[in-house]
Each structure stands twice: as structure tokens, then as C-alpha cells.
Amino acid sequence: MLFTDLLNATTHSLGNGLTGIPLTAAMDNTETWQQHLLQSGEPALQDIGRELGNLQSLLSAGDAGLNGDAIGRSLSMLGSQLAEVVRTAPDEVRSGLSTLSDQLLKAGGQLEDAR
């Protein structure tokens, strides 16, 4: 999958809200992103990839149940990390990355505020 296609698919899914994304789809999406980011060779992108690994662990809690507060913090962290990357991103993806950052920050804040 091309990076721009992945970016567009992710922003579209998040635009429908977190509850509109099946857990398996969220796991597949984060895994695809994680592979791209960890293989990038860019330290800032690799940091985002590692945080995606943390998010995957939180989403696969199984019988322990999902911890909305911890998931919210992870989403907020991803949004903040992505906001840093947006400044130096290529023009063709800057807008999409900015949108994704905003969506992650919003979703993370909503989960953190739901306590």
C-alpha cells in the first residue's frame, strides 16, 4: 500500500470516530504504520513506530479489558509526535499528516476526559 493511500485511509477511518473502527481493523492499520515507520531510518518516525507498538499492546489487552485512559494517552502521544514530524514532512503529505495529528489528539483527549 502506498504511503499516501495508507494516510488517506487512516484519516478517513478516524474521521468516522473511534467507535466506528473495528478493533481488528485498528490493529491491522497500526501494524502497517508501525512497519513503515520502524523501517524508515528516521529517528522521529521510529519513535512514533515504537509508540504504535505500545498502542497495539493496549488494544490487545484481551480478558484484562481495554484501558481507555491509557489508550487515550497513547493516542495523544502519537498526535503530539506526529505534529513534530509535520513541520519537516514533504508538501504532498503535510496536510494529511496534520489532519491525522489533529484527529489523534482529539480522540486521545476524548478518551482521557471520559474518566
C-alpha positions as CSV (number, residue, x, y, z in Angstrom):
1,M,0.0,0.0,0.0
2,L,1.3,3.4,-0.9
3,F,2.0,5.8,2.0
4,T,-0.5,8.4,0.7
5,D,-3.2,5.7,0.4
6,L,-2.5,4.5,3.9
7,L,-2.6,8.1,5.2
8,N,-5.9,8.8,3.4
9,A,-7.5,5.5,4.6
10,T,-6.4,6.2,8.2
11,T,-7.7,9.8,8.3
12,H,-11.0,8.6,6.7
13,S,-11.4,5.9,9.3
14,L,-10.6,8.3,12.2
15,G,-13.0,10.9,10.7
16,N,-15.8,8.5,11.5
17,G,-14.8,8.3,15.2
18,L,-13.0,5.7,17.2
19,T,-16.2,3.6,17.8
20,G,-16.7,3.3,14.1
21,I,-13.4,1.4,13.7
22,P,-13.5,-2.4,14.3
23,L,-10.7,-3.4,16.7
24,T,-9.2,-5.8,14.1
25,A,-9.1,-3.0,11.5
26,A,-7.4,-0.7,14.0
27,M,-4.8,-3.4,14.8
28,D,-4.1,-4.1,11.1
29,N,-3.8,-0.3,10.4
30,T,-1.4,0.3,13.3
31,E,0.7,-2.7,12.3
32,T,1.0,-1.4,8.8
33,W,2.0,2.0,10.0
34,Q,4.5,0.6,12.5
35,Q,6.3,-1.4,9.8
36,H,6.6,1.7,7.6
37,L,7.8,3.9,10.4
38,L,10.3,1.5,12.0
39,Q,11.9,0.8,8.6
40,S,12.1,4.5,7.7
41,G,15.6,5.0,9.3
42,E,14.3,8.4,10.7
43,P,14.6,8.5,14.5
44,A,11.5,10.7,14.9
45,L,9.4,8.3,12.8
46,Q,10.9,5.2,14.6
47,D,9.8,6.8,17.9
48,I,6.2,7.0,16.5
49,G,6.5,3.4,15.4
50,R,7.5,2.3,18.9
51,E,4.6,4.2,20.4
52,L,2.3,2.4,17.9
53,G,3.7,-0.8,19.4
54,N,2.6,0.4,22.8
55,L,-0.9,1.2,21.4
56,Q,-1.1,-2.3,19.9
57,S,-0.3,-3.8,23.3
58,L,-3.1,-1.7,24.9
59,L,-5.6,-2.7,22.1
60,S,-4.8,-6.4,22.6
61,A,-5.4,-6.5,26.3
62,G,-7.9,-9.3,25.8
63,D,-9.6,-10.5,29.0
64,A,-8.0,-7.7,31.0
65,G,-10.2,-5.3,29.1
66,L,-9.3,-2.1,27.3
67,N,-7.9,0.8,29.4
68,G,-9.5,3.8,27.8
69,D,-7.3,6.3,29.7
70,A,-4.1,4.6,28.7
71,I,-5.3,4.3,25.1
72,G,-6.2,8.0,25.2
73,R,-2.7,8.9,26.5
74,S,-1.1,6.8,23.7
75,L,-3.2,8.4,21.0
76,S,-2.4,11.9,22.4
77,M,1.3,11.0,22.4
78,L,1.1,9.8,18.8
79,G,-0.7,13.0,17.8
80,S,2.0,15.1,19.5
81,Q,4.8,13.1,17.9
82,L,3.2,13.4,14.5
83,A,2.7,17.2,15.0
84,E,6.5,17.5,15.3
85,V,7.1,15.5,12.1
86,V,4.6,17.5,10.1
87,R,6.9,20.6,10.1
88,T,9.5,18.8,8.0
89,A,7.2,16.5,6.0
90,P,7.1,16.7,2.2
91,D,4.5,19.1,0.9
92,E,2.3,16.3,-0.7
93,V,1.6,14.7,2.7
94,R,1.9,17.6,5.1
95,S,-1.8,18.4,5.1
96,G,-2.9,14.8,5.6
97,L,-0.3,14.3,8.4
98,S,-1.6,17.5,10.1
99,T,-5.2,16.2,9.9
100,L,-4.1,12.8,11.3
101,S,-2.2,14.5,14.1
102,D,-5.3,16.6,15.0
103,Q,-7.6,13.5,14.9
104,L,-5.3,11.6,17.2
105,L,-5.0,14.4,19.7
106,K,-8.8,14.9,19.6
107,A,-9.5,11.1,20.1
108,G,-6.9,10.8,22.8
109,G,-8.3,13.8,24.6
110,Q,-11.8,12.4,24.4
111,L,-10.7,9.1,25.9
112,E,-8.7,10.8,28.7
113,D,-11.6,13.1,29.5
114,A,-14.0,10.1,29.7
115,R,-12.7,9.0,33.1
